[in-house]
Amino acid sequence: MAQANAALTRSTAQLASGEGLSDFLTAVLMEAINAAGAVSGAVFIHDAAKQTLSAEAFIMRGAVVNVATDPLGAAFRAPRSTADDPAWGAMAVDKKVLWMDYDNPSPIDWPEALQFHRALGHRYVADVPMIYRGTAIGFLGLCFDKSAELSLDENTLEVAQVLAQQAVLAVRLTRLAEDARTAALDVERGRVAGEIHDGLAQGFTAILMQARAALLSDEDSHRHLFLRRIEALAADGVSEARRSVFALRSVTLEADGLIAALTRLVDNCAITGQIDCQLQSHGPLLHLTPALEDSAYRIVQESLQNALKYADARTIVVHVGATQGQLTVTVDDDGTGIAEDIISQARERGGLRAMRERAATGGGVLTVTRVQPHGTRVSVSYPLPPP
C-alpha cells in the first residue's frame, strides 16, 4: 500500500502541474513500469463512438516514444478497430488483467502486437484494464523482458491498478472539459446565428426588396426614394454589423480592461440623432477577475440589445461603479418597459434566466425592474475580490 500511495502522490502532482493529458498519461505509465519492474509500456484509450483504441502514451525501454513520428510507434499509429477484437472484448467483459505470453502466443492477441513485441524481445505483456463506472475505457499495458522472470505480485499489481485508475480520472476530466467547451461553443454559435438572422439577414432582405421596387418603378422620383431607403438600410446594416462583430469579442481580449470594452460597445450602439447611448463610470476599477469582467460585459451587451431591439429605446445609460467592496453595473433605458409577469417569472424565461446565469459566473446577482413612467433598469452587483 505504501508503494501505491507513493506512486499515487507523484502522479497526482503531475496532474496538478497543469500538463496535458498525454504528458500525464506518460508520467503514470512511467510510474507503473518502474513499480512493476517492466521494461516498456503503453496506454491505449477507447473511443466508444468510433469503436477504436488509440495509443496515447508509449515508453520503450526507458525512452518516451512519440507515436505520431517515431518509427517505433508505427505499428500502433493508426487507431485500431475494436468491433471484432477478441482481446479487447475479453478485457471489456472480464475487467481483469489480461496476460499475453509471447513464447506461447494467444490466438486473441493482435498480429501486429505479436510481431512488435517479439522484435523488441518482450516475453510477457500484462494489460491492466482502465474501468470507469463498470465500463472499460482503455488499458495500461506493461511489457516484460524475456531475460527476466515475471514477478507481478499482488502488491505490485495493486500499484498498477491504482495508477490505471488515475489514468481513468485524467481521461474523464479531459473529456468533461472537452464536452463543456463544445457545449459553450454550440451556445455561442446559436447566439451568433440569432444575431445574423435578427440583424444582418433581415437588413439585407429589406435592401433587396427596395432594390427590386426601384427596378420596377417607371418614375425617377420613386426610384430616388427607393435609393434613399436603400442607403439608410445599408447604413443601419453597417451599424448592425459592427455591433455583431463586437458581440463576438470577449472582454478578456480587450487589453485595456472592462471600461475600454464597454466604451467601444456603447459607442457602436449609438446612432446620431436616433439613439443616445452613454457610459458613466465612477471610481477606479481594480483587481477585477477575467470572469467578473466577462460577466459584466456580456450582461451590458445583452441589455443594450434588448433595449434596442424590443423596447424601442431612444436613450440608454450604462453606469459602472465600485464602492464598499462591490462592483455595480446598471443599464437604464427609456423604452417601452418589460412586463411585470416576465420579471416575476424571470427564472423561467430564457433571456433573463441566461442573464442571471451569466451574472452568477462572475459571482454576481442580477435584478430587473420597471422604471417609471416608462423604461427598464437592469442591475448586477458583484463582490470585489480582496486587493
Order of alpha helices (4+ residues) and beta strands (2+ residues): alpha-alpha-beta-beta-beta-beta-alpha-beta-alpha-beta-beta-alpha-alpha-alpha-alpha-beta-alpha-beta-beta-alpha-alpha-beta-beta
